[in-house]
Amino acid sequence: MKKVAAVVVTYNRKGLLKENIESLLHQKVQSAKLDILIIDNASTDGTKDYIQEFITDEKIFYINTGANLGGAGGFQYGIRYAAEHKYDFVWVMDDDCMPTESALSELLKYDEKFGDNYGFLASKILWKDKSLCKMNVQRETLTKYVKSFDREIIPVAMSSFVSCFIPMRVVYEVGLPIKEFFIWTDDWEYTRRISLKYKSYLVPSSVCIHKSNSNFGANIATEGSDRLDRYNYLYRNDVYLYRREGVKGFCYEVVRLTSHIGRIILKAPDNKMKRIGYVVKGTKNGFKFKPEIEYVEKD
């Protein structure tokens, strides 16, 4: 029987994590064995004690990383652990992702259909009010988001890590997510790295609910002034991703950055020059950013 590791990265959100675990335990799956790997980025809110009742379950493994590695570091840690423990697949997600009961079975159905001829499978992600979750819409190409979800399967180039199903054979081949990203773009980069080698797909019949605080993505123009420094990661990491795409990626990044600066000028409530400064600084850092891709050796 195939072994699936649900890799759940968490940090100081014990309530959502508990709900996530309960959703995973209710998966209706007969064709595979599902284990849950809780990758805790050294939470300080009593996460381990709060979910202790689940940790005793033989299907659930709690792993504390010992430090806040960010989402990127947490996912790398969890995927490496799953590879070293000989799982056949990783199913990666944040702690605020709530898979519906058939989410995994639908992914496994298309794994059976495609065999070894795909790179990753992604779920359709809804927000708390059951509308489409805007921050998790996959891209069909480098720049084109999925517009219609009424097809059985949809070829995609990039996906978030909110319910992304990856065969371990692919992990061995393309390596691990880049931990130095810390936050943002690690999922786009990793799934794009995969789709450059293998056709990958969105499976709309596999549905998860993303219980994020709001239904929109990162926006430096409207972000609180006390959280602006985080955007160094976003703009640095995006340059790394798009410079790999050659002329098309460069042109897209120029248009994107121009749009973001224009948005700051028109809509930012305060600190406009400071916000622009973070865009410029992060972008400059991106040209010097050359992290090494790490691999897991297959025995």
C-alpha positions as CSV (number, residue, x, y, z in Angstrom):
1,M,0.0,0.0,0.0
2,K,1.3,3.5,-0.9
3,K,2.4,5.7,2.0
4,V,1.4,9.4,2.0
5,A,2.9,11.9,4.4
6,A,0.8,15.0,5.0
7,V,3.5,17.6,5.8
8,V,1.9,20.3,7.9
9,V,4.0,23.3,8.9
10,T,2.8,25.2,11.9
11,Y,3.8,28.2,14.0
12,N,1.8,29.6,16.9
13,R,-1.6,28.6,15.5
14,K,-2.6,25.7,17.7
15,G,-6.3,26.1,17.3
16,L,-6.1,26.0,13.5
17,L,-3.6,23.2,13.7
18,K,-6.0,21.1,15.7
19,E,-8.8,21.6,13.2
20,N,-6.4,20.7,10.4
21,I,-5.4,17.5,12.1
22,E,-9.1,16.6,12.6
23,S,-9.7,17.2,8.9
24,L,-6.8,15.0,7.9
25,L,-8.0,12.2,10.2
26,H,-11.4,12.3,8.4
27,Q,-10.0,11.6,5.0
28,K,-11.8,8.8,3.2
29,V,-8.9,6.9,1.7
30,Q,-8.6,3.2,1.2
31,S,-5.9,2.9,-1.5
32,A,-3.1,4.5,0.6
33,K,-1.8,4.8,4.2
34,L,-1.9,8.4,5.4
35,D,0.5,9.7,8.1
36,I,0.5,13.2,9.4
37,L,3.9,15.0,10.0
38,I,3.5,18.1,12.2
39,I,6.5,20.3,11.5
40,D,6.5,22.9,14.4
41,N,8.7,25.9,13.8
42,A,9.4,26.2,17.6
43,S,5.9,27.5,18.5
44,T,5.7,29.4,21.8
45,D,1.9,29.1,22.3
46,G,1.9,25.6,23.8
47,T,1.2,23.8,20.5
48,K,2.6,20.4,21.6
49,D,0.5,20.3,24.8
50,Y,-2.6,21.5,23.0
51,I,-2.4,18.6,20.4
52,Q,-1.0,16.0,22.7
53,E,-4.1,13.8,22.4
54,F,-3.3,13.4,18.7
55,I,0.4,12.9,19.0
56,T,-0.2,9.5,20.7
57,D,-2.0,8.3,17.5
58,E,0.4,6.0,15.6
59,K,-0.5,8.0,12.4
60,I,0.7,11.4,13.7
61,F,4.2,12.5,14.3
62,Y,5.2,15.7,16.0
63,I,8.6,17.2,15.0
64,N,9.9,20.4,16.6
65,T,12.5,22.1,14.3
66,G,14.1,23.9,17.3
67,A,13.8,27.3,15.6
68,N,11.5,29.4,13.4
69,L,12.7,28.3,10.0
70,G,9.9,30.1,8.2
71,G,7.4,28.4,5.9
72,A,10.2,27.6,3.4
73,G,12.4,26.1,6.0
74,G,9.6,24.1,7.6
75,F,8.5,22.6,4.3
76,Q,12.1,21.7,3.4
77,Y,12.5,20.1,6.8
78,G,9.2,18.1,6.5
79,I,9.8,16.9,2.9
80,R,13.3,15.8,3.8
81,Y,12.0,13.9,6.8
82,A,9.4,12.2,4.6
83,A,12.0,11.3,2.0
84,E,14.3,9.9,4.6
85,H,11.5,7.8,6.0
86,K,10.6,6.3,2.6
87,Y,7.1,7.7,2.0
88,D,5.8,7.5,-1.5
89,F,4.2,10.9,-1.6
90,V,4.2,14.2,0.3
91,W,1.0,16.2,0.6
92,V,2.1,19.6,1.8
93,M,0.0,22.3,3.4
94,D,-0.1,25.0,6.0
95,D,-1.8,24.6,9.4
96,D,-4.8,26.6,8.3
97,C,-5.6,24.3,5.4
98,M,-8.7,22.2,5.9
99,P,-9.0,19.4,3.4
100,T,-12.6,18.1,2.7
101,E,-13.1,14.4,3.2
102,S,-12.5,13.4,-0.4
103,A,-9.5,15.8,-1.0
104,L,-6.8,13.1,-0.8
105,S,-8.8,10.4,-2.5
106,E,-9.4,12.6,-5.5
107,L,-5.7,13.3,-5.8
108,L,-4.9,9.6,-5.5
109,K,-7.4,8.8,-8.2
110,Y,-5.5,11.0,-10.7
111,D,-2.1,9.6,-9.5
112,E,-3.4,6.2,-10.6
113,K,-4.5,7.7,-13.9
114,F,-1.2,9.5,-14.7
115,G,1.2,6.9,-13.2
116,D,4.7,8.3,-13.3
117,N,3.8,10.9,-16.0
118,Y,3.2,13.9,-13.8
119,G,5.1,16.2,-11.5
120,F,2.6,17.4,-8.9
121,L,-1.2,17.6,-8.3
122,A,-2.9,20.5,-6.7
123,S,-6.3,21.0,-5.1
124,K,-8.9,23.7,-5.7
125,I,-8.7,26.0,-2.7
126,L,-11.7,27.9,-1.3
127,W,-11.8,30.5,1.4
128,K,-13.9,30.3,4.6
129,D,-17.0,31.7,2.9
130,K,-16.6,29.0,0.1
131,S,-15.6,31.6,-2.5
132,L,-12.4,31.0,-4.4
133,C,-9.3,31.7,-2.3
134,K,-7.6,34.4,-4.3
135,M,-4.1,33.9,-2.9
136,N,-4.1,30.2,-3.8
137,V,-5.2,30.3,-7.5
138,Q,-2.8,28.3,-9.5
139,R,-1.1,29.5,-12.7
140,E,-1.5,27.8,-16.0
141,T,1.6,29.4,-17.3
142,L,4.4,31.6,-15.9
143,T,2.0,34.6,-15.9
144,K,-1.5,33.4,-16.5
145,Y,-3.8,32.4,-13.6
146,V,-6.4,29.7,-13.9
147,K,-9.7,31.4,-14.8
148,S,-12.1,28.5,-15.2
149,F,-12.3,25.5,-12.8
150,D,-15.0,23.6,-14.7
151,R,-12.6,21.2,-16.4
152,E,-11.9,17.7,-15.0
153,I,-8.1,18.5,-14.8
154,I,-6.2,21.6,-15.6
155,P,-2.5,21.7,-16.6
156,V,-0.7,24.2,-14.4
157,A,2.8,25.6,-14.1
158,M,2.8,26.8,-10.5
159,S,0.8,26.2,-7.3
160,S,0.9,27.2,-3.7
161,F,1.8,24.8,-0.9
162,V,-1.9,24.8,0.3
163,S,-2.6,21.2,-0.7
164,C,0.1,20.2,-3.1
165,F,0.6,16.5,-3.7
166,I,4.1,15.4,-4.9
167,P,5.5,12.0,-5.7
168,M,8.7,11.2,-3.8
169,R,10.4,10.2,-7.1
170,V,10.1,13.9,-8.1
171,V,11.5,15.1,-4.9
172,Y,14.6,12.9,-5.4
173,E,15.0,14.3,-8.9
174,V,14.4,18.0,-8.5
175,G,15.6,18.5,-4.9
176,L,14.0,20.2,-1.9
177,P,12.4,23.6,-1.5
178,I,14.9,26.4,-0.8
179,K,15.0,27.0,2.9
180,E,16.7,30.4,2.5
181,F,13.5,31.8,1.0
182,F,12.2,31.8,4.6
183,I,8.7,33.1,3.6
184,W,7.0,33.7,0.3
185,T,7.6,32.4,-3.2
186,D,9.1,29.1,-2.0
187,D,6.0,27.3,-3.3
188,W,5.9,29.0,-6.7
189,E,9.6,28.3,-7.2
190,Y,9.4,24.7,-6.2
191,T,6.3,23.8,-8.2
192,R,7.8,25.7,-11.2
193,R,11.0,23.8,-10.8
194,I,8.9,20.6,-11.1
195,S,6.6,21.7,-14.0
196,L,9.7,22.6,-16.1
197,K,10.4,18.8,-16.1
198,Y,6.9,17.3,-15.8
199,K,3.4,18.1,-16.7
200,S,1.5,19.0,-13.6
201,Y,-2.2,19.4,-12.9
202,L,-4.9,21.1,-10.8
203,V,-7.6,18.6,-9.8
204,P,-10.8,20.7,-9.1
205,S,-12.6,17.8,-7.6
206,S,-10.1,17.8,-4.7
207,V,-11.2,20.7,-2.5
208,C,-9.6,22.3,0.6
209,I,-10.7,25.3,2.7
210,H,-8.0,27.8,3.5
211,K,-8.9,29.6,6.7
212,S,-6.6,32.5,6.2
213,N,-7.4,35.8,8.0
214,S,-8.4,37.5,4.7
215,N,-9.1,36.6,1.1
216,F,-6.3,38.5,-0.5
217,G,-2.6,38.1,-0.9
218,A,0.4,40.1,0.3
219,N,0.1,43.8,-0.6
220,I,2.9,46.1,0.4
221,A,0.7,49.2,-0.4
222,T,-1.8,48.4,2.4
223,E,0.4,46.4,4.8
224,G,0.7,47.7,8.3
225,S,3.9,49.8,8.7
226,D,5.2,47.5,11.4
227,R,5.3,44.5,9.1
228,L,7.0,46.1,6.0
229,D,10.4,44.5,6.6
230,R,9.0,41.1,5.7
231,Y,8.7,42.3,2.1
232,N,12.5,42.1,1.6
233,Y,11.9,38.3,1.3
234,L,9.1,38.7,-1.2
235,Y,10.9,40.9,-3.7
236,R,14.2,39.1,-3.3
237,N,12.7,35.7,-3.8
238,D,10.6,36.8,-6.8
239,V,13.7,38.0,-8.6
240,Y,15.3,34.6,-8.1
241,L,12.2,32.9,-9.5
242,Y,11.7,35.1,-12.6
243,R,15.3,35.6,-13.6
244,R,15.4,31.8,-14.2
245,E,12.8,32.3,-16.9
246,G,14.9,34.4,-19.2
247,V,13.6,37.4,-21.2
248,K,10.0,36.6,-20.5
249,G,10.5,36.4,-16.8
250,F,12.5,39.6,-16.8
251,C,9.8,41.5,-18.7
252,Y,7.1,40.1,-16.4
253,E,9.1,41.2,-13.3
254,V,9.7,44.7,-14.6
255,V,5.9,45.1,-15.3
256,R,5.1,43.6,-11.9
257,L,7.5,45.9,-9.9
258,T,6.3,48.9,-11.8
259,S,2.7,48.0,-10.9
260,H,3.6,47.6,-7.2
261,I,5.3,50.9,-7.0
262,G,2.4,52.6,-8.7
263,R,0.0,50.9,-6.2
264,I,2.1,52.3,-3.4
265,I,2.0,55.8,-4.8
266,L,-1.8,55.7,-5.4
267,K,-3.0,53.7,-2.4
268,A,-0.5,53.5,0.5
269,P,-1.9,55.4,3.5
270,D,1.5,56.3,4.9
271,N,5.3,55.7,4.6
272,K,5.2,55.7,0.8
273,M,8.9,56.2,0.3
274,K,9.7,53.6,2.9
275,R,7.5,51.1,1.1
276,I,9.1,51.8,-2.2
277,G,12.5,51.4,-0.5
278,Y,11.6,47.9,0.5
279,V,10.7,47.1,-3.1
280,V,14.0,48.4,-4.4
281,K,16.1,46.8,-1.6
282,G,14.5,43.4,-2.0
283,T,14.8,43.5,-5.8
284,K,18.5,44.4,-5.6
285,N,19.1,41.6,-3.1
286,G,17.5,39.2,-5.5
287,F,20.2,39.6,-8.1
288,K,22.8,38.6,-5.5
289,F,20.7,35.8,-4.0
290,K,22.1,32.4,-5.1
291,P,21.0,29.7,-2.6
292,E,22.1,26.1,-3.2
293,I,19.4,23.6,-4.0
294,E,19.7,20.7,-1.6
295,Y,18.9,17.1,-2.4
296,V,18.0,13.9,-0.6
297,E,19.9,10.8,-1.7
298,K,17.8,7.8,-2.7
299,D,19.1,4.6,-1.2
